[in-house]
Amino acid sequence: MKVLVCVKRVLDPQVKARVKADGSGVDLANAKMTMNPFCENGLEEALRLREAGTVEEIIVASVGGGKTEETLRHGLAMGADRAIQVVTEEALEPLAIAKVLKQIAEQEGVGLVLTGKQAIDDDSNQTAQMMSALLGWSLAAFCSDIKIEGDKATIIREVDAGLETIEVRMPTVMSADLRLNEPRYVKLPDVMKAKRKPMDKIELDSLGLDTANRLTTLQVEEPEGRAAGIIVNSVGELVEKLRNEAKVI
């Protein structure tokens, strides 16, 4: 079985985001970028499935501009077999991304699509769900444990009430939670090998898809700074301040 792992290039979570002076978005100029952490969990799970003999080939794919190749090379260094970059300088919305990746999944004839639960930049948490609907496949979102046997997969997923165990039919789309696994460390020899692995580049316009954005960002603002905390002398004083000053109880 082939598996398509969808990854995204995002601002490194260790870097403080800066808002552009005109408030039009986050300033990414000269900022350190990395693979979305949830996407790394998805790729790690694909690698483990291949090591278990369930998966034969791992294709890592992403949509973005020239530097997206760096993120895909990281995926190849982790162990993916080949990469596909859909090239565009536009910032696409989740529906457009889902349309693009759905077409890649169909062209490659994959039996499983793995994504991150969400991207840490826009926090949309929509692409996996939309891909499932567009492909007409089952969906297993927020996966913290995956077991595939034949044409069925048993998933433990994290929900508000705790953990939920479901069974889905293959082919399916799965989105990985952080607790699914611990992504492996990439060593220098793996980085060197990744440079020789195949990477296909496809121009977005050549796919003939409607990827027009439906949303307009009006304003981006930094959150207000938090006030300094205070030390209280008793539980009674704490309750009084929560009730009368913070007004949260």
C-alpha positions in Angstrom: 0.0 0.0 0.0 1.1 3.5 -0.8 0.6 6.3 1.7 0.5 10.0 1.0 1.7 12.2 3.9 0.7 15.8 3.6 3.0 18.3 5.3 3.0 22.1 5.7 5.9 24.6 6.2 5.2 26.9 9.2 6.9 29.3 11.5 9.1 27.5 14.0 7.1 27.1 17.2 10.2 28.3 19.2 10.2 31.6 17.4 8.0 34.5 18.6 5.6 35.6 15.8 5.8 39.2 14.7 2.8 41.0 13.1 3.5 43.2 10.1 3.5 46.9 10.6 0.4 47.3 8.4 -1.5 44.5 10.3 -2.0 42.5 7.2 -0.5 39.3 8.6 2.5 37.6 10.3 5.9 38.8 9.2 7.8 35.7 8.0 10.7 37.6 6.4 14.0 36.0 7.5 12.0 33.9 10.1 13.0 30.4 10.9 10.6 27.9 9.4 10.0 24.2 10.0 7.7 21.3 9.3 4.4 21.6 11.1 4.8 19.5 14.3 1.5 17.6 13.8 2.6 16.8 10.2 5.9 15.3 11.6 3.7 12.9 13.7 1.8 11.9 10.6 5.1 11.2 8.7 6.6 9.3 11.7 3.5 7.1 11.8 3.8 6.3 8.1 7.5 5.3 8.7 6.4 3.0 11.5 3.7 1.4 9.3 6.4 0.8 6.6 8.7 -0.8 9.2 5.8 -3.0 10.3 5.3 -4.2 6.7 1.9 -2.5 6.2 3.1 0.3 3.9 5.4 -0.2 0.9 6.0 3.4 -0.3 5.7 6.8 1.4 5.1 9.9 -0.6 5.4 13.3 1.2 3.6 16.2 -0.4 3.2 19.9 0.2 1.8 23.0 -1.4 3.8 26.2 -1.4 6.6 28.4 -2.8 10.3 27.7 -3.5 11.4 27.2 0.1 8.8 24.5 0.6 11.4 22.2 -0.9 13.4 22.5 2.3 10.5 21.1 4.3 10.0 18.3 1.9 13.7 17.5 2.0 13.4 17.2 5.8 10.6 14.7 5.2 12.8 12.7 2.8 15.6 12.8 5.4 13.2 11.4 8.0 12.6 8.4 5.6 10.0 9.2 3.0 10.7 7.6 -0.4 9.9 10.6 -2.6 8.3 14.0 -2.6 5.8 16.1 -4.5 5.7 19.9 -4.4 2.8 21.7 -5.8 4.4 25.1 -6.5 2.5 28.3 -5.8 3.4 31.6 -4.1 -0.3 32.1 -3.1 -1.4 31.4 0.5 -4.2 28.9 -0.1 -7.1 28.2 2.2 -7.9 24.6 3.5 -10.5 23.9 0.9 -8.1 24.7 -1.9 -5.3 22.6 -0.3 -7.7 19.7 0.1 -8.6 19.9 -3.6 -5.0 19.8 -4.6 -4.0 17.0 -2.3 -7.1 15.0 -3.3 -6.0 15.1 -6.9 -2.4 14.0 -5.9 -3.8 11.1 -3.9 -5.9 9.9 -6.8 -3.1 10.3 -9.3 -0.7 8.3 -7.1 -3.3 5.6 -6.3 -2.6 5.7 -2.5 -4.6 3.7 0.0 -4.0 5.9 3.0 -3.6 9.7 3.5 -2.0 10.9 6.7 -2.0 14.6 7.7 -1.4 16.6 10.9 -4.4 17.3 13.1 -3.9 21.0 12.4 -1.3 23.5 11.4 0.1 25.7 14.2 -0.1 28.8 12.0 -3.7 29.2 11.0 -5.0 26.5 13.4 -7.8 25.7 10.9 -8.0 21.9 11.5 -10.0 21.4 8.2 -7.9 19.9 5.5 -8.1 16.2 6.5 -11.9 16.5 6.9 -12.3 18.1 3.6 -10.1 15.6 1.8 -12.1 12.8 3.3 -15.3 14.3 1.9 -13.8 15.1 -1.6 -12.4 11.6 -1.9 -15.4 9.8 -0.5 -13.2 8.0 2.0 -13.7 7.3 5.7 -12.1 9.7 8.2 -10.2 9.1 11.4 -9.3 12.5 13.0 -7.2 13.3 16.1 -5.5 9.9 16.1 -3.4 8.9 19.2 -3.1 5.2 18.2 -3.4 3.5 14.8 -3.6 -0.3 14.0 -4.3 -1.4 10.4 -5.4 -5.0 9.6 -6.4 -5.8 6.1 -9.2 -3.5 4.9 -9.9 -2.1 8.4 -8.2 0.2 10.8 -8.8 0.6 14.5 -8.2 4.1 15.8 -8.0 5.6 19.3 -8.8 9.2 19.0 -8.8 12.1 21.5 -12.2 13.7 22.2 -13.5 16.2 24.8 -14.7 13.3 27.0 -11.5 11.3 26.9 -10.5 8.6 24.4 -12.7 7.1 21.7 -12.0 3.9 19.8 -13.4 3.6 16.3 -13.0 1.3 13.4 -12.9 2.6 9.8 -12.7 1.0 6.4 -9.7 1.5 4.1 -8.9 3.6 2.2 -9.1 6.4 4.7 -7.8 9.8 5.7 -6.2 10.1 9.1 -5.0 13.1 11.0 -2.3 12.7 13.7 -2.4 14.1 17.2 0.9 14.9 19.0 0.5 12.0 21.4 0.4 9.5 18.4 4.2 9.1 18.6 7.6 10.8 19.0 9.1 11.8 15.6 12.6 10.5 15.1 15.7 12.6 15.1 17.2 13.3 11.6 20.9 12.5 11.4 23.4 14.2 9.0 23.8 11.1 6.8 20.0 11.0 6.3 20.1 14.7 5.2 22.8 13.9 2.6 20.8 10.9 1.3 17.7 13.0 1.0 19.3 15.2 -1.6 19.4 12.2 -4.0 15.8 11.2 -3.5 13.3 12.1 -6.2 11.1 15.2 -5.9 8.5 16.1 -8.5 7.4 19.7 -8.9 4.0 20.5 -10.3 2.7 24.0 -11.0 -0.6 24.7 -9.3 -2.1 26.2 -12.5 -1.4 22.9 -14.4 -3.9 21.1 -12.2 -6.9 23.1 -13.5 -8.5 23.4 -10.1 -10.6 26.2 -8.6 -8.3 27.3 -5.7 -9.6 30.9 -5.3 -9.7 32.1 -1.7 -13.2 32.7 -0.1 -11.9 34.6 2.9 -10.3 38.0 3.4 -8.1 38.8 6.4 -9.1 42.3 7.6 -6.7 42.8 10.4 -4.0 40.9 12.4 -3.2 42.1 15.9 -0.9 41.0 18.6 -2.6 39.9 21.9 -2.6 42.3 24.8 0.2 41.8 27.3 -0.7 40.0 30.5 -0.7 41.9 33.7 1.7 40.9 36.4 0.5 38.4 39.0 0.0 38.9 42.7 0.6 36.8 45.8 -2.4 36.2 48.1 -2.2 35.3 51.7 -5.2 33.0 52.0 -7.8 31.0 50.0 -10.4 33.4 51.2 -8.5 36.3 49.6 -8.1 34.4 46.4 -11.8 33.6 46.2 -12.6 37.3 46.9 -10.4 38.5 44.1 -11.7 36.0 41.7 -15.2 37.0 42.5 -15.0 40.7 42.7 -12.0 41.7 40.6 -11.6 39.0 37.9 -15.3 38.3 38.0 -14.8 34.7 36.9 -16.8 33.0 39.7 
